Amino acid sequence: MELTEKEIDGRIEAKSKVTGSGKYSAEYEVNNVCYGVLIGSTVAAGKMLRIHTEYAKKVEGVLDIISYFNKPIIPAFSTPEKIKASRYPFPIFHTDMIYYKGQHVALVLAKTLEDAQYAASLIEIEYETSSFKVNFFEEQVNIPLKNSDKERGSTDSWKNTTHIIESHYTIQAEVHHPMEPHATIAEWFGENRVKLYDKNQGVNSVQRIISNLFELKPENIEVVSEFVGGGFGSGLLVWSHTVAAVLAAKHLQQPVKIVLSRQQMFYSVGFRPASWQSITIGSDNEGNFLGLIHQHKNECSLLQNFSEGMGRISRICYAFPNLKTENAEVPLNISMPTWMRGPGECSGAFALECTIDELCYKLDMDPVQIRLKNISYEKHPDTQLPWSTHFVKECIEIGAEKIGWNKRQKQPAQALQNNWYEGYGMAVGMWGAGRTTASASVSIDKKGIMTVKSAMTDIGTGTGTGMLNIANSVTGMPKSNIKIQLGNSNLPPAPSQGGSIGFSSIVGAVEAASRAFVSKLIFYTSSLNIQFKDIKPEDVMLTENGIVLKTNSQTVSFKEILEHHKLESIEETATASTGEERKKLAFCVAAAHYCKLKIHKLTGKVVIEKYLVVVDGGKIINQKAATNQVTGAVIGGIGMALMEQKIVDKHTGSVIGDDFAGYHFPVNSDAPIIDVQFIDKPDYNSNPAGSKGIGEVGIIGSAAALANAIYNATGIRLKDLPITSEKMIRGI
């Protein structure tokens, strides 16, 4: 099937994805590849005593079985001291201790996947078991809180105010579950060079960690991650299956492919941890916030501490004169949680925004107006640095008008028709607009094809298309003549695609590389045509025919330039990073979430009739991709609010419903058409394009908006996520 330019406009990788020509990490063809199947522990805590592999080794095609008892040595794990110094939390095959059920303890290697799977089913492992703890909500009560950041003002100054709300919230753990499962193909070339095809969100991060673990030079490690079927944070770490693939490939001296099963995804690549929060908020009679105490706890693994940082949202959005945040981590016999879309702020916003909503009803004030009254418009409440740009007020006001907020009933449970309650809810979300160092290169060949390159991974967010738009804007080269190369560690280095900093960082690099490239091209052209001598980059534009002077349309073809200088191509690389502006200004991205929904009185079924989110994300480089990002984030928030929950059996340590049948998340029928609006005002202090990352802010506040709408509809304040139909029925 051939797609026209119009049909693929907006996503440069669209044709490759819809036709299947784009290769994901498990799909590359590598000669002589063998297959690895990982075996997970069947106990939640204890010690491995023996492994019985006799029957498994008799399976035709089995090449070897690796475990603690016969492991090849990973240099960074060669001694207990080195393991500790590596700070890598998964010393796979280098410990006999079991910390959670599903922990990778053995690897079967075979010529075919079927042989490896069958052999894995024949292996028996003897354990010495020990007691374990997996229930966060039972265990968290025994863990004391500690201060997480400097206290602002004093808790004593407002403790006697008459308008105080204290509320407690819980959120069940959630699993990322991108469509593409995690997978790695590892291939060694000699003793000191390895190539990985790996599903990840940052090839340079993988390169760096594998370099440390196997004591290799980074330049001897090539990591390819050209197409990624979603990540949501699960691809930001190097998990144990990747290390196992590298180790096994070196051990066998042939390529090894490991693909995690859907069940293994529940145990192996992180999740948003279960959490508990307590919010105490006080205000005066006019709704001016006087103080806030935000306490929070989350579960973590015994392998490594992990804090969600849920109190950060309370420290950035509102002008609380008095504020205290406290936190604690609860270590359990579970796999390691990690960052999941909008980490910390997403969970924290649910508690904060619902408590503010509760205060509004106590004061009989409009939730829109109380937020407009208390948002910190001029400066960051913690750092006191002035905001570079800040358009939260516009987000709130535009959203209120477009959702029809004036139709909302001021008191809950006032709109009931034909057994359906109707309600409106809103919430605000904010995220720090970050940026870091990134590099890119731009080149041209004799055919007039301009190529923009960076190691940056595009995880489906449209980064490549945004880079194309920047290069087109700077150089004038038609988009049809620009190619983008991404997702390879051999390309100019770039940060991981996460935390909404990826595109914001690469924008500056592409802009700088494009300008430097045009200057270089002018220099080469000037020796052919004197009219190009000493002119500025803005005086020319690039076309499919060559470099063109804007004043008189004088044109020199790329072929002429390259042949004159006896070159096959001309290339320029540039690196861009933040400057003094990050020391003088504060940066944020924000969104106002609004929803209208109805709830059936008899079944508790929630139907979202309309969802609107208005985003302040700086200049929007690609409207389609940006809209898709925010839409996907909102749908993630719907899952968080209404259905997603990873449940662990406290008697066995097993995940209950570890598949797509048992773990519920939103499908098309659960999500309405989501109306996404952008303020679209640039912030040139953020980067040369004036853009900001929006991948997180679309989910921050979404669960709270839904929960607040449910209260407005029914008068039932549900504070435990997910809000299932069963909970609704009990409440109604």
Secondary structure, 3 states (H helix, E strand, C coil): CCCCHHHHCCCCCHHHHHHCCCCEHHHCCCCCCEEEEEEECCCCCEEEEEEECHHHHCCCCEEEEEECCCCCCCHHHCCHHHHHHHCCCCCCCCCCEECCCCCEEEEEEECCHHHHHHHHHCCEEEEEECCCCCCHHHHHHHCCCEECCCCECCCCCCCCCCEEEEEEEEECEECCCCCCCCEEEEEECCCCCEEEEECCCCHHHHHHHHHHHHCCCHHHEEEECCECCCCCCCCCCCCHHHHHHHHHHHHHCCCEEEECCHHHHHHHCCCECCEEEEEEEEECCCCCEEEEEEEEEEEEECCCCCCCCHHHHHHCCECCCCEEEEEEEEEECCCCCCCCCCCCHHHHHHHHHHHHHHHHHHHCCCHHHHHHHHECCCECCCCCCEECCCCHHHHHHHHHHHHCHHHCCCCCCCCEECCEEEEEEEEEEEEECCCCCEEEEEEEECCCCEEEECCCCCCCCCHHHHHHHHHHHHHCCCHHHEEEECCECCCCCCCCCCCCCHHHHHHHHHHHHHHHHHHHHHHHHHCCCHHHCCCCHHHEEEECCEEEECCCCCEECHHHHHHHCCCCEEEEEEEECCCCHHHHCECEEEEEEEEEEEEECCCCCEEEEEEEEEEECECCCCHHHHHHHHHHHHHHHHHHHHCCCEEECCCCCCEECCCCCCCCCCCHHHCCCEEEEECCCCCCCCCCCCECCCCCCCCCCHHHHHHHHHHHHHCCCCCEECCCHHHHHHHC
